[in-house]
Amino acid sequence: MKKLIFIFLLATITMQAQDGKHEKIKALKTAYITEKLSLTSTEAEKFWPIYNKYEDKFHALRKKEKSEIYKKLRDGLDNMNDVEANALIDTSLSLESEELELRKQMIAELRGVISPKKIIILKKTEDDFKRELLDRYRNGHSDKGEKGPKGPKGPK
């Protein structure tokens, strides 16, 4: 039953307008993680400020990546010379390193708050949430006949 409620909420969120979408997904993710980690109220009081602080940092890093890398990729690889391509590779690697360092810092802080087992479960839970969110998004678009990851659905 909980899974059905989650799927319904997830589907509802993906169909809503862009405004506030990030906050709604964040709230859903919070509920999902809380349930999967079985956080006690004491753990949750300490866990969420740490987790949210790092989530904000990860979000800023992804935004930076989107503006620096994906914009250049959209502008076209055909017009990119080797110097620009190498600079893009270096930027990408630098951002990946920053993300890894943030992850290490977050885990170091969380070690004093939740058990190592729950930290491992957290990573799996984050991955599962992303996967379910993407599945709901893809299914929502393909069910309407809109262009999804595999192209248009239905007769042409």
C-alpha positions in Angstrom: 0.0 0.0 0.0 2.8 2.4 0.9 4.4 1.7 -2.5 1.1 2.5 -4.3 0.8 5.8 -2.4 4.4 6.6 -3.3 3.9 5.8 -7.0 0.7 7.9 -7.0 2.4 10.9 -5.4 5.4 10.5 -7.7 3.2 10.4 -10.8 1.2 13.5 -9.6 4.4 15.4 -9.0 5.8 14.7 -12.4 2.6 15.9 -14.1 2.4 19.2 -12.3 3.7 22.5 -13.6 7.4 23.5 -13.4 6.8 26.0 -10.5 7.7 24.5 -7.2 8.5 21.1 -8.8 11.9 21.0 -7.2 10.5 21.6 -3.7 7.8 18.9 -4.2 10.3 16.4 -5.3 12.6 17.3 -2.4 9.7 16.8 0.0 8.9 13.4 -1.5 12.5 12.4 -1.4 12.6 13.4 2.3 9.7 11.1 3.1 11.2 8.3 1.0 14.6 8.5 2.7 13.0 8.8 6.2 11.0 5.6 5.6 13.8 3.6 4.0 16.3 4.5 6.7 13.8 4.1 9.5 15.2 7.2 11.2 14.3 7.7 14.8 13.2 11.2 15.8 16.6 11.8 17.4 18.5 10.6 14.3 16.2 12.7 12.0 16.8 15.8 14.1 20.6 15.5 13.4 20.5 13.8 10.0 18.3 16.3 8.0 20.3 19.5 8.6 23.5 17.7 7.5 21.8 16.0 4.6 20.1 19.2 3.4 23.3 21.2 3.6 25.0 18.8 1.3 22.1 18.4 -1.0 22.1 22.1 -1.6 25.8 21.9 -2.4 25.3 19.0 -4.8 22.4 20.9 -6.4 24.7 24.0 -6.9 27.4 21.7 -8.4 24.9 20.1 -10.8 23.7 23.5 -11.8 27.3 24.6 -12.5 27.9 21.5 -14.5 24.8 22.1 -16.5 25.8 25.6 -17.3 29.5 24.9 -18.0 29.4 21.6 -19.8 26.0 20.9 -21.3 25.7 24.3 -22.8 28.9 23.7 -24.7 27.7 20.3 -25.8 24.4 21.8 -27.0 26.4 24.4 -29.0 27.8 21.5 -30.9 30.8 19.2 -30.8 31.4 19.6 -34.6 32.7 23.2 -34.0 34.8 22.3 -31.0 38.6 22.1 -31.4 40.9 19.9 -29.4 41.9 22.7 -27.0 38.2 23.4 -26.2 37.5 19.6 -25.9 40.4 19.1 -23.5 39.2 22.1 -21.4 35.7 20.6 -21.3 37.2 17.2 -20.2 39.2 19.0 -17.4 36.1 20.9 -16.3 34.1 17.7 -16.1 36.7 15.8 -14.1 37.1 18.8 -11.8 33.3 18.8 -11.1 33.3 15.0 -10.5 36.2 15.5 -8.0 34.3 18.2 -6.2 31.2 16.0 -6.0 33.3 13.1 -4.6 34.9 15.4 -2.0 31.4 16.7 -0.9 30.2 13.1 -0.6 33.2 12.2 1.6 32.5 15.3 3.8 28.9 14.4 4.1 29.6 10.8 5.1 32.2 12.0 7.6 29.5 14.1 9.3 26.8 11.5 9.1 29.1 8.9 10.8 28.4 10.6 14.1 24.7 10.7 13.5 23.6 7.4 12.0 25.1 3.9 11.8 27.5 2.9 8.9 24.8 0.4 7.7 22.3 3.3 7.4 24.9 5.3 5.4 25.1 2.5 3.0 21.4 2.2 2.8 21.2 5.9 2.2 23.2 5.6 -1.0 21.1 2.8 -2.3 17.9 4.7 -1.3 19.1 7.8 -3.2 19.8 5.7 -6.3 16.4 3.9 -6.0 14.6 7.2 -5.7 16.3 8.6 -8.8 15.5 5.4 -10.7 11.8 5.5 -9.7 11.5 9.2 -10.4 13.0 8.7 -13.9 10.8 5.6 -14.5 7.7 7.6 -13.6 8.7 10.5 -15.7 9.4 8.3 -18.7 6.2 6.3 -18.3 4.2 9.5 -17.9 5.5 11.0 -21.2 5.4 7.8 -23.2 1.8 7.0 -22.1 0.7 10.3 -23.6 2.4 9.6 -26.9 4.9 12.3 -26.4 8.5 12.0 -27.4 10.3 10.0 -24.6 13.8 8.6 -24.4 13.1 6.0 -27.2 11.3 8.4 -29.5 7.7 9.0 -30.3 5.2 6.3 -29.3 2.4 5.1 -31.5 1.7 5.4 -35.3 3.3 8.2 -37.3 
